[in-house]
């Protein structure tokens, strides 16, 4: 077994979890980042207003995504990149919610990825006053990076997970979670209502 996973980070246009406007991905093989990808996303209709507070955080504006592929197109690219990997995100509940809610908004089937939260792993690995991504990344020995850039955040999340595994002496994701006492969760696909047949 090897330390293989894909780290992921979404940025959103507004407070709606469906309003994905960017994604960053970092593929890890044998405990090393070996490939990265990042794309802008045109948020689903009805979730495509850009709130000033969100623009102030990540700097992405409506004009930046006007020609970007839509969620369905970028979802296909995302799943092709991540394959069957366990996903890891910093505050994973947020990022997995974006996946679920954007798929619900567009009618796409949500992939039922297994995932881990690097915040949970960090709390079991480091003693810090805050577990915000830049502070944890610094503790893990990462270089300073542009926080809220989706790709930079995904790479930082990957490096944190690699450092947690190194400190735990864990050779793969399952050994890491067992050592830290955190669980691998799974995205629950939205239930579809079935019409009763008389």
C-alpha positions in Angstrom: 0.0 0.0 0.0 1.1 3.6 -0.6 0.0 7.0 0.5 -2.2 7.8 -2.5 -5.1 10.3 -2.5 -6.3 13.5 -4.2 -6.6 16.8 -2.3 -9.4 19.1 -3.4 -10.5 22.7 -2.7 -13.5 24.6 -4.0 -14.2 28.3 -4.1 -17.8 29.5 -4.2 -19.5 32.6 -5.7 -21.8 33.2 -2.7 -23.2 31.5 0.4 -24.9 28.8 -1.6 -23.0 25.5 -1.5 -24.0 25.0 -5.1 -22.2 28.1 -6.3 -18.8 26.5 -7.2 -16.7 28.9 -9.2 -13.3 27.3 -9.0 -11.7 24.0 -8.1 -8.1 22.9 -7.4 -6.9 19.4 -7.3 -3.6 17.8 -6.2 -2.9 14.1 -6.9 -0.6 12.3 -4.4 1.2 9.1 -5.2 3.6 7.4 -2.7 3.5 10.5 -0.5 4.4 13.0 -3.2 2.3 15.5 -5.2 2.7 14.2 -8.7 0.0 16.2 -10.7 -2.2 19.2 -10.2 -5.1 20.8 -12.0 -7.4 23.8 -11.5 -10.3 25.2 -13.4 -12.7 28.1 -13.2 -16.4 27.0 -13.2 -19.5 28.8 -14.3 -21.8 28.3 -11.3 -25.1 26.6 -11.9 -28.0 28.9 -12.9 -29.8 30.3 -9.8 -26.5 30.1 -7.8 -24.4 32.3 -10.0 -24.6 35.7 -8.3 -21.2 36.7 -7.0 -21.3 38.1 -3.4 -18.9 41.0 -2.6 -17.6 39.1 0.4 -16.7 36.1 -1.6 -15.1 38.1 -4.4 -13.1 39.8 -1.6 -11.9 36.5 -0.3 -10.9 34.7 -3.6 -10.8 37.5 -6.2 -12.9 35.6 -8.7 -15.4 37.9 -10.5 -18.4 37.2 -12.8 -16.3 38.3 -15.8 -13.7 35.6 -15.0 -16.2 32.8 -15.4 -18.4 34.1 -18.2 -16.6 31.8 -20.7 -15.7 29.0 -18.3 -17.2 25.6 -18.7 -20.3 24.8 -16.6 -20.5 22.6 -13.6 -21.4 19.4 -15.5 -18.4 19.8 -17.8 -16.0 20.5 -15.0 -17.5 17.7 -12.9 -16.5 15.2 -15.6 -12.9 16.7 -15.6 -12.8 16.5 -11.8 -13.8 12.8 -11.7 -11.5 11.9 -14.5 -8.6 13.5 -12.6 -9.5 12.1 -9.2 -10.5 8.6 -10.4 -11.2 6.3 -7.5 -9.0 8.2 -5.0 -10.0 9.1 -1.5 -10.5 12.9 -1.5 -8.9 15.0 1.2 -10.0 18.6 1.9 -9.4 21.1 4.7 -12.8 21.4 6.3 -14.0 18.6 4.1 -17.6 19.0 5.1 -17.7 22.3 3.1 -16.1 20.9 0.0 -18.2 17.7 -0.1 -21.3 19.8 0.4 -20.3 21.8 -2.7 -20.0 18.6 -4.7 -23.4 17.4 -3.5 -25.3 20.7 -3.8 -23.9 21.7 -7.2 -24.8 18.2 -8.6 -28.3 18.6 -7.1 -28.6 22.0 -8.7 -27.7 20.6 -12.2 -29.2 17.2 -11.9 -25.9 15.5 -12.2 -25.3 12.2 -10.3 -23.0 13.0 -7.4 -20.0 10.7 -7.2 -19.9 8.9 -3.9 -16.3 9.6 -3.0 -14.7 8.5 0.2 -13.1 11.5 1.9 -11.0 12.7 4.8 -10.7 16.1 6.5 -7.3 17.5 7.0 -8.6 19.7 9.8 -9.5 16.6 11.8 -6.1 15.1 11.1 -4.3 18.3 12.0 -6.0 18.5 15.4 -4.7 15.0 16.1 -1.2 15.9 14.9 -0.3 19.5 15.8 -0.9 21.7 18.9 -2.0 25.1 17.5 -4.1 28.0 18.6 -6.0 27.8 15.2 -6.3 25.2 12.6 -6.9 27.5 9.7 -5.2 26.3 6.5 -2.2 28.8 6.4 -1.3 28.1 10.0 -1.5 24.4 9.7 0.5 24.5 6.4 3.2 26.5 8.1 3.4 23.9 10.9 3.7 21.2 8.2 6.6 23.0 6.7 4.9 24.3 3.6 6.1 27.5 1.8 3.8 30.5 2.1 1.1 30.4 -0.5 -1.9 32.4 -1.9 -4.7 31.3 0.5 -8.1 31.0 -1.2 -6.5 30.2 -4.5 -8.1 26.8 -5.1 -5.0 25.1 -6.5 -2.7 26.6 -3.8 -5.1 25.5 -1.1 -5.4 21.9 -2.5 -1.6 21.6 -2.7 -1.3 22.9 0.9 -3.9 20.4 2.0 -2.0 17.6 0.3 1.3 18.6 1.9 -0.4 18.7 5.4 -1.8 15.2 4.9 1.7 14.0 3.8 3.3 15.5 6.8 0.6 14.0 9.1 1.3 10.6 7.6 5.1 11.1 8.0 4.8 12.0 11.7 2.4 9.1 12.3 4.7 6.7 10.5 1.7 5.7 8.3 2.3 4.2 4.9 -1.2 4.8 3.5 -4.4 6.6 4.1 -6.0 3.8 6.1 -3.0 3.4 8.4 -3.1 7.2 8.9 -6.7 7.3 9.8 -6.3 4.3 12.1 -3.4 5.9 13.9 -5.1 9.3 14.3 -8.5 7.9 15.2 -10.3 9.7 12.4 -12.7 8.1 10.0 -13.0 7.9 6.3 -16.4 9.3 5.4 -18.4 8.8 2.2 -20.5 11.3 0.2 -24.1 10.2 0.4 -25.8 10.6 -3.0 -29.0 12.6 -3.0 -32.0 10.4 -2.7 -34.2 10.3 -5.8 -38.0 10.2 -5.4 -39.4 7.2 -7.3 -42.9 7.4 -8.6 -45.1 4.6 -7.2 -46.4 2.2 -9.9 -50.0 1.3 -9.4 
